[in-house]
Amino acid sequence: MKILITGGAGFIGSHTADLLIENGHQVRVMDIFDRQIHQGKRPEYLNKKCEVVEGDVRNADAWKKNLAGIDVIIHLAARTGIGQSMYEPASYSDHNINGTAMLYDVLLKNPDLKKGIKKIVVASSKTVYGEGAYRCKSHGTVYPETRSIEQLKKGDWEAHCPQCGEPMEPIGIKEEKPPQTPSVYGMTKFATERLAVMFGEALSIPTIAFRWFSAYGPRQSLSNPYTGVCSIFLSRLKNRNQPVIFEDGKQLRDYVFIKDVAKSNLLAVKHLERSGVYNIGSGKPADLVEVSDTLAELLGSDIRPKFNGEFRAGDTRHDYADISKAKRDLGFKPDWSLKDGLRQLIDWGETQKAEDRFLEAERERKEKLGR
């Protein structure tokens, strides 16, 4: 089949293109080659068998031109980064919501293009959930609200049961958890998801929205301070700086290797008839100290993380995926352990410049938010 990947020059898009081409599909990549990520140029790692076009998803003509002859759309193009979204809300909403809405506007106005589309896959995010899922000994499964500033100022990091006030045990998040979207980025990804599901039903196009958890691996920028924590920590360590950890470092996250993320897109293409919203993660939580220490161990470094005693409003305490639905419906099974995946990230990082801009991004965040 011929598959259009928007944002296909990016981290997830390029790995997805590789896997689709390996499995015999034709791939057209549409990307704006954002300066923050790509310095405005086509990355060298992009598969030479891709058809590559420069195009902005907010532009109707770009969609009309690049949907011609396409069987499947994998819509990944978006501005990413939770912290940055909080002081650039208009830009994030424009790219992520309007860019997605434009796709459906074009399909509605161009029925000849619509009738050729067999499947649409869109990138949602675990950030739509907000705080994680928990089990209280007295009250069962609980979905607490985001921790208050007052609580965090006391250094009380754990989520408490809203009924009895006791600490709770974190459990894997299922797709049934109500969204909280505590960031602009999370809000825009939920809007992307809802637009896709809504119009998938209205236009009778099978549609899958993937709520990916914390993806990491080769091709993740080591100089973009708004990307994932694994690459930010690696950049700090390569520059002989301590990774900075907020709260106490025991907060749990689900780190899913990029090749497992790409595999989920291939499985979505294989299951053309299926629609739904799915979590994609490793299903195995790790805390921030484990990530920092594993990177240091693999690098042969003795640098330990720095705990600055600070917190960021809106951060979740624990969140990791229950992936049983994706296993059941799509046959998804992660292949990569955290340590093996981090080793791949480090190997790739040996070929890359790592400009540590973490402190610069932190200053910008505090200035913009008045903190």
C-alpha positions in Angstrom: 0.0 0.0 0.0 1.0 3.6 -0.4 1.2 5.3 3.0 1.5 9.0 3.9 3.3 9.8 7.1 3.0 13.4 8.3 5.9 14.4 10.4 7.6 11.5 8.8 11.1 13.0 9.1 10.8 13.0 12.9 11.8 10.6 15.6 8.8 8.3 15.4 8.0 9.0 11.8 11.4 8.0 10.4 11.5 4.7 12.3 7.9 4.0 11.1 8.9 4.7 7.5 11.9 2.3 7.8 9.7 -0.5 9.1 6.9 0.0 6.5 9.4 0.0 3.6 11.0 -3.1 5.0 7.5 -4.7 4.9 7.0 -3.8 1.2 4.9 -0.6 1.5 5.5 2.7 -0.3 6.0 5.7 1.9 5.4 9.4 1.2 6.8 11.7 4.0 5.3 15.1 4.5 7.2 17.4 6.9 8.0 21.0 7.6 11.6 20.2 8.8 11.1 22.3 11.9 14.2 24.3 12.9 14.0 23.3 16.6 14.2 19.6 15.6 15.8 19.4 12.1 17.5 22.8 11.8 15.3 23.4 8.8 16.8 20.6 6.6 16.1 16.9 5.7 17.8 14.6 8.2 20.5 12.2 6.9 18.9 9.2 8.5 15.7 9.5 6.5 15.1 6.4 4.3 16.3 6.9 0.7 13.3 4.9 -0.5 10.8 7.5 0.9 9.2 10.0 -1.3 9.9 13.2 0.6 7.8 16.4 0.3 7.9 19.6 2.3 4.4 20.4 3.5 2.5 22.0 6.4 -0.5 20.1 7.8 -2.2 23.5 8.4 -2.3 24.1 4.7 -5.2 22.6 2.7 -3.3 22.6 -0.6 -0.5 20.5 1.0 -3.0 17.9 2.1 -4.8 17.8 -1.3 -1.6 17.4 -3.2 -0.1 14.7 -0.9 -3.2 12.6 -0.4 -3.3 11.7 -4.0 -3.0 8.0 -4.4 -2.7 7.3 -0.7 -4.2 4.2 1.0 -3.3 4.9 4.6 -2.6 8.1 6.6 -0.3 8.0 9.6 -0.7 11.4 11.1 2.2 12.2 13.4 2.9 15.9 12.6 2.7 18.0 15.8 4.6 20.3 18.1 5.8 18.3 21.1 6.9 19.2 24.6 4.8 19.6 27.7 6.7 22.5 29.3 7.0 24.5 26.2 3.4 24.1 25.4 2.4 26.0 28.6 3.9 29.2 27.3 3.2 28.8 23.6 -0.4 27.7 23.7 -1.5 29.4 20.4 1.3 27.7 18.4 0.7 24.3 19.9 -3.1 24.6 19.3 -2.5 25.8 15.7 -0.2 23.0 14.7 -1.8 20.1 16.6 -5.5 20.9 16.5 -5.9 23.0 13.4 -3.4 20.7 11.5 -5.6 17.7 12.2 -8.9 19.5 11.6 -7.5 20.5 8.2 -7.1 16.9 7.2 -10.8 16.2 7.7 -11.8 19.5 6.2 -10.0 18.4 3.0 -11.5 14.9 3.0 -15.0 16.3 3.5 -14.6 18.7 0.6 -12.8 16.2 -1.7 -14.8 12.9 -1.8 -12.5 11.5 -4.5 -9.6 11.7 -2.1 -11.7 10.3 0.8 -12.8 7.2 -1.0 -9.3 6.0 -1.5 -8.4 6.1 2.2 -8.5 2.7 3.9 -7.2 3.6 7.3 -6.1 6.6 9.4 -3.7 6.3 12.3 -3.1 9.3 14.6 -0.6 10.0 17.3 -2.3 10.7 20.6 -0.3 10.6 23.8 -0.3 9.3 27.4 -0.3 13.0 28.4 -4.1 13.0 27.9 -4.5 11.0 31.1 -2.8 13.4 33.4 -2.2 11.8 36.8 -1.9 8.0 36.7 -4.1 5.2 38.0 -3.9 3.9 41.6 -5.3 1.3 44.0 -6.4 2.3 47.5 -6.5 -0.5 50.1 -10.0 0.7 51.2 -11.5 2.1 48.0 -10.2 0.1 45.1 -9.2 1.7 41.8 -8.8 5.5 42.0 -8.1 8.2 39.4 -7.0 11.2 41.5 -6.8 14.7 40.4 -3.4 16.5 39.8 -1.5 17.1 43.0 -2.0 20.6 44.4 0.7 23.2 44.6 0.1 23.3 48.4 0.8 19.6 48.7 4.0 19.8 46.6 5.3 22.8 48.5 5.3 20.5 51.6 7.5 17.9 49.8 4.5 15.5 49.9 5.0 13.8 46.6 2.7 10.8 46.6 -0.9 10.8 45.4 -3.4 10.3 48.2 -6.8 8.7 48.0 -9.4 11.6 47.7 -11.8 9.6 50.0 -9.5 8.5 52.9 -6.4 10.5 52.4 -4.1 7.4 52.5 -1.2 6.9 50.1 -2.0 4.5 47.2 -0.3 1.9 45.0 0.2 2.9 41.4 -1.2 0.5 38.8 -1.2 0.4 35.0 -3.4 2.9 33.2 -6.2 1.4 31.1 -7.8 3.2 28.2 -11.0 3.6 30.2 -9.4 6.2 32.6 -11.0 9.6 32.1 -8.7 12.2 30.5 -7.4 15.1 32.6 -5.2 16.9 30.1 -3.3 19.0 32.6 -1.1 20.6 29.9 -1.7 22.5 26.6 0.2 19.7 24.8 -2.0 17.0 26.4 -5.1 19.0 25.6 -4.1 19.3 21.9 -3.4 15.6 21.6 -6.7 14.7 23.1 -8.3 17.1 20.5 -6.4 15.3 17.8 -7.6 11.9 19.0 -11.3 13.0 19.3 -11.3 14.6 15.9 -9.9 11.4 14.4 -12.3 9.1 16.2 -15.3 11.4 15.5 -14.6 11.7 11.7 -13.5 8.1 11.4 -17.1 7.1 12.4 -18.7 9.9 10.3 -16.7 9.1 7.2 -16.6 5.3 7.7 -12.8 5.2 7.7 -11.3 2.8 10.2 -9.2 4.9 12.6 -6.7 4.1 15.4 -5.4 6.6 17.9 -2.3 5.5 19.8 -1.7 6.8 23.3 2.1 6.3 23.2 3.9 6.5 26.5 7.5 7.8 26.9 9.2 6.9 23.6 13.0 6.9 23.5 15.8 5.7 21.3 18.1 6.5 18.3 17.3 9.7 16.4 15.9 11.5 19.4 17.6 14.8 19.5 20.3 15.2 22.1 20.3 19.0 21.7 16.5 19.7 22.0 15.8 20.3 25.7 12.1 19.8 25.1 12.3 16.2 24.1 12.2 13.0 26.3 14.0 12.6 29.6 16.2 9.8 28.3 17.9 12.0 25.7 18.0 15.0 28.1 19.8 12.9 30.7 22.1 11.4 28.1 23.0 14.9 26.9 23.8 16.0 30.4 26.0 13.0 31.1 27.9 13.3 27.8 28.7 16.9 28.8 29.8 15.8 32.3 26.8 17.4 33.9 24.5 15.9 36.5 21.0 14.9 35.3 18.6 17.1 37.3 15.7 15.3 38.9 12.6 17.0 40.3 10.9 15.7 43.5 12.7 12.6 44.8 13.3 10.7 41.6 11.0 7.8 42.6 8.2 8.8 40.2 7.4 6.0 37.8 7.2 6.3 34.0 6.8 3.8 31.1 9.7 4.0 28.7 8.9 2.4 25.3 11.7 1.8 22.8 11.2 3.5 19.4 11.2 0.3 17.4 8.3 -1.0 19.5 6.5 2.3 18.8 7.1 1.9 15.1 5.9 -1.7 15.3 2.6 -0.5 16.7 2.1 1.6 13.5 2.8 -1.4 11.3 0.3 -3.5 13.3 -2.3 -0.8 12.8 -1.8 -1.0 9.0 -2.1 -4.7 9.1 -5.4 -4.6 10.9 -7.1 -2.3 8.4 -10.6 -3.0 9.6 -10.0 -2.2 13.2 -10.7 1.1 15.0 -10.0 2.1 18.6 -7.9 4.0 21.1 -4.9 2.1 22.4 -2.1 2.5 24.9 1.4 1.6 23.6 4.1 1.3 26.2 6.5 -1.3 27.7 4.0 -2.1 30.5 6.9 -2.1 32.9 7.5 1.1 35.0 10.9 2.5 35.9 11.7 5.5 38.1 13.9 8.4 37.1 16.8 7.4 39.2 16.9 4.0 37.5 17.0 5.7 34.1 19.9 8.1 35.2 21.9 5.3 36.9 21.4 2.9 33.9 22.7 5.5 31.5 25.7 6.3 33.7 26.5 2.6 34.1 26.4 2.0 30.3 28.6 5.1 29.7 31.0 4.0 32.4 30.3 7.3 34.2 30.4 7.9 38.0 28.1 11.0 37.7 25.0 10.8 39.9 21.8 12.8 39.5 21.2 16.1 41.2 18.1 16.5 43.4 17.3 20.2 43.4 14.3 20.0 45.7 12.1 21.6 43.2 8.9 20.4 41.5 7.0 21.4 38.4 3.3 22.2 38.6 1.2 19.7 36.6 3.7 16.9 36.7 2.3 13.5 37.4 3.6 11.4 40.2 3.3 7.9 38.5 2.0 6.9 35.1 2.6 3.7 33.2 0.6 1.7 30.6 -1.7 -1.3 30.9 -1.1 -2.6 27.3 -3.5 -5.6 27.5 -5.9 -4.1 25.0 -3.2 -3.6 22.3 -1.9 -7.1 23.0 -5.4 -8.6 22.6 -6.6 -6.6 19.5 -3.4 -5.9 17.6 -1.0 -8.6 18.8 1.3 -5.9 20.1 4.2 -7.2 22.3 7.2 -5.0 23.2 10.5 -6.6 22.3 13.0 -4.2 24.0 14.0 -3.9 27.7 14.9 -0.5 29.1 18.6 -1.4 29.4 18.9 -2.7 25.9 17.1 0.3 24.5 19.2 2.8 26.4 22.3 1.0 25.0 21.0 1.6 21.5 20.4 5.3 22.3 24.0 5.6 23.7 25.5 3.9 20.6 23.6 6.3 18.3 24.6 9.2 20.6 28.3 8.5 19.9 27.7 9.8 16.4 25.8 12.9 17.4 26.6 16.3 18.8 25.0 16.7 22.2 24.5 20.3 23.2 23.2 20.5 26.8 20.5 23.2 26.8 18.6 21.9 29.9 19.4 24.9 32.1 18.6 27.3 29.3 15.2 25.7 28.9 14.6 25.7 32.6 15.3 29.5 32.8 12.9 30.1 29.9 10.2 28.0 31.5 10.5 29.9 34.8 10.6 33.3 33.1 7.6 32.6 30.9 5.5 31.2 33.8 6.6 33.8 36.3 8.3 31.3 38.6 
